Amino acid sequence: MMIQTIKPLTKKKSRVITEGQSDFVLYKSELSRYHIKEGMELSDATYEEIIEKVLKKRAKLRALHLLTAQDRTEHQLREKLKRDGHPDEVIDCAVDYVKSYHYIDDARYAKVYVRSMREKKSARWIRLELERKGVSESYILEALKPYEGESEVSVIENLVQRRAGEPHPIDEKEMRRLYGYLMRRGFNGSEVKKVLQGYREAESYHY
């Protein structure tokens, strides 16, 4: 394996760019320990030692630290480790490690996320956000299943009351502001209009 470039990232860390193999990040002390320099040929044995004894251990610790800070999906964890400069095989090892202890569980993540967001966002918004986080369709459907067929009118009503206070006559400017706020949360336009119209006619509208 040919070392093409050693690119400093910080005062202590550098990215080792190789020819035809995965790049990786090492500290200055590790570059010295393995005598890594630009233009040199890195033996397979040395590369394997770096992977097994340095990078996999570091990635496992990094994964644990990231999951201690906040819960993440597998996709989010993989993306974060990739941005840190870990090769794919190292990322696979770290993910398998935390999965073996159930530190990441996308099915659980989806259910917790739905429960935490159900009174704030529409089911459509929640679905799209979970997809963005890399959660599989089957886990999303399972997490949303308890709410299938439910009207979101009561959720919209509660959000309007939280945003605008007790029911009162509202002008066009406030109507547009509330409408935009609710639509950005993914709610159905006709249901939003229905709730806001009732809110506007405060004398005959009751929560």
N, C-alpha and C positions, 0 to 999 in steps of 0.2 A: 504494500500500500504506500503510494507516494504522498508525502505531505506537501501540498501546494503552497498554502498560505497559513500564517498564524496571525489572526486579526484580533488586536486588543479590544475587549468590550468594556472593561473597567481597569482600574489600577492593578487589580488582583487576578482578573479572569480574562481568558482569550478563547476565541473560537478557532479550532483546528479544522482547516478546510482540506479535504483529501481528494484524491483523484479516483473517481468511480466508487467511492464508499460514502457512508453517512458521515457528516461532520459531527463534531462533538466539542464540548466546552471543558476546559481544564483550568485549574489555578496555576499561578506561576510556579509554585513549589512542585506541582505534579509534572509540569513541563520539564523542569530540571531533573526530577527523579527518573523520568523515562527518557531523558536526553533527546527530547523532541525539538527538531529544528526544521525550518523551511527547506524543501528540496531533498530531505532525507527519505529513505525507504524504511517504513515502519513494519516490522515483522508481524506475521499473523499471531504469533504467540504473545507478543507485547500488546497488540491491539485487544486480544481476548482478555488479557489480564486487566487492562484498563476498563473494559466493559464490565467484567465480573467483579473486580475488587474495588473499583472506584465509582463508575457511573451508575450501576444498578443500585448500589447501596445508597448513593446520593439521591437518586430518583425516588426510592422508597421513602426516605426521610422527608423529601420535599412533598411528596404526595400526602403523607401523614400530616405535615404542617398545613398544607392547603385545606385539607378536610377538617382540621381542627378549627381553622379560621371560619369556615362556612361549609355547609353541605353543597355538594356539586353533583352533576350528572357525570357519567363516564365520559361523554363527549367533552364536557367542559374541562375535566381533569386532563384528558389527553391533549387538548388544545393548549392548556397552560404549560404542561410539561414540554410540549413541542416548542413553545415560545421560549422556554428556558434553555433550549438548545440540545435536548436529549434525542438520541437516535431512536428510531421506531422500536427496535428490539428492546431497548432499555425502557421505553414507555410501556410496552406490553408487559414486561416483567413487573414494573411498579403497579400497574393497574391490576394485574392478576393477584398481586400481593394484598392490596387493600380490599379487593373483592373477596378474597378468601376469609377475611375477618368481617365481611358485610359492612365495611366502612363506606362503600358506595353501593347503592341499590336503586336503580332507576325506577322500579315499580313503586318502591316506598317513597322516593323523591316526588314522583308525580302525584301520589295521594296526598302527601303533606302540602305540596304546592297548591293543589286544587282547594283543599280546606282553608288554606290561609288567604286565598285570593277570591273565593266564591262570593264574598260580600262586597268586593271592591271592583271586580271586573266581570265581563261577560264570559260565557263558556267559550265563545269563539275566540276571544282575546287570549284566554288561558291556553286553549289548544295551540294557537299559533306560537305562543311564547314557549311552551313545552317542546314544540317541534324545533324551534330555534335553538333550544338547549340540547337538542340531540336525542330526546326521549322517543322511543319507538311508538308507532301508532297503537299497538296493542296495549301498551302500558297507559297511554293517554286515554283510550276508550274505557279501560278498566277503572281509572281514577275518576272519570266523569260519569260513569254509569249510575251512581246513586242520585244524580241530578237530572237524569234523562226525562224529558217531557215537562220539566218544571218551567213555569213562566218566570221570566226575569223582571217582571213588573215590580214586585216587592223590593228587589235589589235596587232597581232604578229609583224607586220612591225614597228608600233610605239614603241613597247617595245624594239625591236632590235636597232632602231635609238637612243632611250634614253640611252640604255646600251652601245652601241659601237660608237655612233656618226654618222656622215654622211657616206653614203655608201663608202666602200673602200675594196680593196682585203684583204681577211683575211686568215690566215694560219689554219692548221688542229687543232692546240691547241685552238685557239680562237673559231673555229667552234664548237668544243666539249663543250667548256665552255658555249657558247650561247645556244647550243642545250639542255644541262642539265638544264640551267636556265629556259628555256621556257617549258620544259617537266615537271619540278617541279610545274609549274603553271597550269598544266593540259591540255595543248593544244594538238591538234591532231598531231601525229608524222609526217605524210606526209605533212601537211600544214607547219609545222616548217621547214622541210627540203627544201620545195619549196621556202620559204622566204629566208632562209639562202643561198641557192644556188644562188638566184638572187642577194643577197647582196654581195656575193663573186665575182660575175661577175659585178662589180660596173660600168664598162663602158657602159653596156647595160641595167642597172636597174634604174628605176626612181620611186620615191615615189609620 
